[in-house]
Amino acid sequence: MRILLAIVFMMASLFLSSCGGEPKMDGRSAAAFKTSIKTVGESLPIADRQKFAGSIIILGLGTSLDDSFKGKDATQFETLRKKLDGKTGHEVIAFVKQEIERKNKSF
């Protein structure tokens, strides 16, 4: 009986681990990006959801200012999609934290 339970547990673990883990941001299109923001945000623990939402806002504002100072024609949304494409929620939070630290050092 124990062997059977161990085998079932191992198979369940393998199945769950092969399901892909955390969802990632999808920057292929505007619609996919908007959907992925919601999906990625909802997949995070409650404590990290506010950090994720704040990170998106901070990065969006920073991207908009950077683009306008550099005279770029790209919209804020397009630039944001490119920067976040393929990142998980935790990677987005870490990316924004690094961007803030980098910009603080340049001042």
N, C-alpha and C positions, 0 to 999 in steps of 0.2 A: 504494500500500500504506500509506504514512504517513497519507494522508487517511482511509482506512478505519479505521485504528487510532485516529486522533484522534476520529473520529465515534463509534466504539464506546466509547472512554474517556469522552467527553462524555455519552453516553446513560447509561452506567453511573453516572456521577457524579450526574446528574439523578435517576435512579431511587433511588439510595441517599439523597440529600438529601431526597427527598420521603417517605421512610419514617417520618418523625416525630421523629427524634432520640432524646433521652433519655426513658425512661419516667417517668411522673409518679405521684405518690401519688394514690390513689383513695379519697376519703372518703365515697362514696355509701352504703356499708354497712360493717358490721363485717367481714364476710367479704372484701369487696373491699379494705378497708384492710389487713387482715392479708396478703393476697396481694400487694398492691402494695409493702408493706415488703420482702418477700422479693425481688420482681422488681427494684425500684429498687436495693436493696442489691447484688444480684448483677450489676447492669449497671455498677456503678462500678469503677474501677481498684482493684486490691488495696489500694493505699495509702490510698484514701479510704473503703474499706468499714468500717474501724475507726472513723474519724471519724463516719461515718453512724450506725453502731450506737450509739456514745457519745452522739451528738446526740439520738437517739430516747430514750435512757435519761435524759439530762439534762433534756430538755424534758418528759418524762413525770413525773419527780420534781418539777420546778418547777411544772408544771400542777397536780399533785395538791396541793401546798402552797398555791398561790395560791387554788385552789377552796375548800380547807378554811378558810383565813383569811377569805375573803370570804363564807363561808356558802352557797356555791352547791351546788345539788343535782346538777348535771351530773357524770357520772362522768369520771374522768381520761381514759378511753379515748375518750369522745365529744368531749371538748374537744380532745384531741390530733388526732383525725380532722379536726375543723373547721380547726384551725390549719395542718395540713399538706396539706390537699386541694389538688391541682393543682400541687404543688411537685416539682421534680426532686430527685435526691439531693444535688446540689451546692447547690441552693437551700435545702434543709433544713439542711445544714451551715452555710451563711451566715446563715440565719435564727436558728439557735441561738446562733451567735457574737454576733450583734447583741443578742439577748435577754440574754445574759450580760453584755455590755458595758453595756447599759441598766440592768440591775439593780445592777451594781457601782457605777455613778454615783449611784444613788439611796441607797446606804448611806453 
